[in-house]
């Protein structure tokens, strides 16, 4: 299974539509996961034109998105348990990565996917893949925009970032 991973689109403030690099990167994926800060449900519609979409809400999302997706969830995809969280709550004084991990401290997972920081991250911690795709259209202090691809294989989960220079 191939999964597109996206977060922090902040549309329409940061971009009016999905960047062409995202459309290209997600062409042919089996599923798209959005990790919050969609800001408008229109982002869902644009992504759903590419593949089925699942996700969670972030701190900038309206009630419509919160009600539809919630703030935290665990998906079982193939044989893998994957936690989704934006990473903005509830642990004060912690980094986004730490908040994401603490959100699932009672759960046995293969991967934790999160956003919020707009900073791409790919690492293993205690046998769990930690993955932040960065931001698709609001790079802030990063040099490039980014999304991610997860490949679920019998041998494990492979993750990678796709970096690009234009949000057009």
Beta strands, then each sheet from edge to edge (+ up, - down):
strand 1: 2-6
strand 2: 31-34
strand 3: 53-55
strand 4: 72-77
strand 5: 80-85
strand 6: 111-113
strand 7: 121-125
strand 8: 128-132
strand 9: 145-153
strand 10: 156-164
sheet 1: 3+ 2+ 1+ 9- 10+
sheet 2: 4+ 5- 6- 8- 7+
end
